[in-house]
Amino acid sequence: MDPMSARVLVAEDDPKQARLVRAYLERDGHGVLVVGDGRSAIEQCRARRPDLVVLDVMMPHVDGLDVCRVLRAESAVPILMLTARSTENDQLLGLDVGADDYLTKPYSPRVLAARVRALLRRSGAIAAAGQPVLRVGGLEVDAGRFEVRVDGVPVQLTAKEFGILEVLAAEPGRVFTRAQLIDRAFGFDHHVLERAVDAHVVNLRRKLEADASRPRFVQTVYGRGYRMAEQ
């Protein structure tokens, strides 16, 4: 497979939208499989092991939020959620169930394709080789392999959790505001809510820390943001 291409599963019950998404992703060189309902999305993810999932929220049989919960419990595959719901609570709900990114309809297909590329880079599916492994105390962040280990034990993170951790681990002791983390970890996606950064940090601590209330790694600097502890 071309190092810049990936296997993408698109779960979208609107045939016109599905054809449009497929056309733009195939133009980028990706292999695309389209399914039209949530049950098929789960089955094909298990069978095909895609590098990324584009997931519509409103689908028959099993809705996108429930599909996202199932997939996230089984793997760290990057998930880009598509929805007609645009409120802040809807966005946070999508992130809470494990989505890595959230795009509101109507959307630009070019923006969707760009977000897919960004998620694939962060997940390591099309990451550049030779990136150094970041080490902070017992934490190792290997961007080239999209791997994280704590005291030698592998930890599965979503693409956005990994992006935040990579930014913090690159400069231990430096305080990053939420806006800076959005800019550095999420790139072009400046519409990410600062509250969403907090939600990702909560999930990071739950996965990385023996005691999330007394974090060894990702620390809160009240009134400012977050930093990686110097060790």
N, C-alpha and C positions, 0 to 999 in steps of 0.2 A: 504493500500500500504506500502511496505517496506520503512523505512525512507531514505534508500540510493538509491531508484529507482525513476523514473520519467516517465512522458508521453512525448515522443519525436516525433515530426513530421519531416520526411525527405522528402524534395522536390528535386527530382533528376530524370532527364529524361533518364539517362543511366541505363538500368536495371542491368547491371553487377555491376556498382558502387553502386547502391541502395541496392543490395543484400549484398554486402560487408559491407557497413555502418550498415545495419540492424543487420547483424550477430555480429559485434563487440559491438554494443550498447545493444543488447539483452543479450550478454555474461555478460555485466555489470549489468543486471537485469532490464533494462528499458523496458517499453512498447513502441513499435515503430510502427508508421503508415507511409507508404510510398505513396507519390503521384508523378505523372510524369509531371505535368505542373503547371504554376503559378496560373492560375485561381482556380484549385483544392486546391492549398496550401492555398489561402485566404479563400475559402469556409470551408475547414476542420479546419483551425485555429479558425474561428468563431464558428463552431459547436462543436469542441472537446476541445477547451481551453488547448492546450498542455503546458507543463512546459518549453519547449525549441523547437526551430525550427532550423534544419540544412537545409540551403537554397542554392541551386545551382544558379549561376548568369544566365547562358545560358539555358533558358527553353522556350518551346513553349507557345503561347497564351499571357502570361504576363511574362516578364523577371524578374529575381530575384531582381534587384534593385527596380523595381516598386512594387513588392510584399513586399519588405522590407519597402518601404515608407508607403504603406497601413497599414501593421501590426503595424508599429511604431506609426502611428497616432491613432491607436485604443487601444494599450496596451503596456506594458513594457516587454513582453515576450522576453527572451534572444534569440538572433539570431546569429548563426554561419554561415557565408557566405563562400561558396566554389566557386572557380573561377580558370580558366586557365589564367587569366590576372594577371601579377605579377609586374607591374610597381608601383612606389610610388603613382602616381596620381590615379591609379585604387584602391589601398588600401584606400587612403583617401576618394575617392568617396563612397566606401562601408561604411566607418565609418560615413561619412556625412549624408547618408540616414538612419542611425540608427542601423547598424550592431554592435554587441558587440565584435565580433572576426572575423578573416579573415584568411582562410586557402587556400593556392595556390596549384593547381594540378600540378604534381602528389603529393599526400600526403601519409603519413603513416597512416593506419587505427588506429594504437595504439595511435598516436599523436592526431588524431581526437577524439577518445574516451576520452583521458585525458583532452582535451580542453572542451569537453562536461561536464565532471565531475566538472572541475573548474568553468565553467559558472553556473552550477546548484548550486554549493556551494555558489557562490557570490550572486545568485538571491534569495537564501533562500529556494529553492525547496528541497534541502537536507542539509540545514544548521543545525548545532548543536544548541540545545536549551540552554537557560540559559546565553546567551551572554549579557553583560551589555548594556544598552541604553546610547549612548554618547550624552552629552548635551553641547552645546556651545552657550551661549546667547539664542536666540529664535530658534536655530536649534537643532533638535533631530534626531539621527541616530540609528535606532533599527536594528542591524544586524540579530538577531534571526528571526525577522518577515520580513526582507527586506523592512522596511518602513522608510521614511524620512518625517519629518514635519517641517515647518517653521511657527513660531508663532501659532502652533496648526493646521495648514492647511496641509493636505497630499500633497506630491510632488512625482510624478512618475519619476523614474530614470531608465536608462538602467543599466545592470550589471556592465559595466566598469565605468560608471559615479559613481555608488554607491561605487565601489572599491576604486576609487580615494578619494571620500569624506570620506569614513571610515578611510583611512590611515591618512588624514589630521586632521580629528576631534579627533582622538585618542591622538594627541599631539599638541594642539593649541600653536601657536607661533614658532614651529619648522619649519625651512625651509627644504623642500624636493626638491632635483634636479629632473628633468624629469626622469633620469635614475633610481633614487631611487623609484619613483612612479611606473615606469614600473615593477621593481623588486618586489615591495610589493603588488601592486594592481593587477598585471596581472600574477604573479607567474612565471611559466615555460616559458611563452610566451615572450622571450627576443627579438623577432624580431619586436615588436611593435615600430613604429617610434616615435621619440620624438615630431615631429610635430603632431602626432595623440593625444598625451597627451594634447597639446594646444587646439586641436579641442574639446576634451572632456570637458576641463575646460570652454571653451566658452559656451558649451551647459549647463554645470552645473550652470554657472552664470545666463544664460537666465531663467533657471527654479527656481533658489533659490532667486534671488535678485530682489527687487523692481526697482532698477536702476543698470543694469549690468555694467555701466561705473564707478560706485562708489560702489564696492562690500563691503558688511558687513562681509562676511564670507571668501571666497577663495580669497586671495590676491596674487598678483604677486610681487616677489622680483627680480628686474631686474638684470640680469647677473647670477642669482642663480637658481630660480625655483618658487615654490609656498608654501604658508603656510596658515593655518587656523588662522584667527584673534583671538587674546586673548580677551575675553569679560568678 
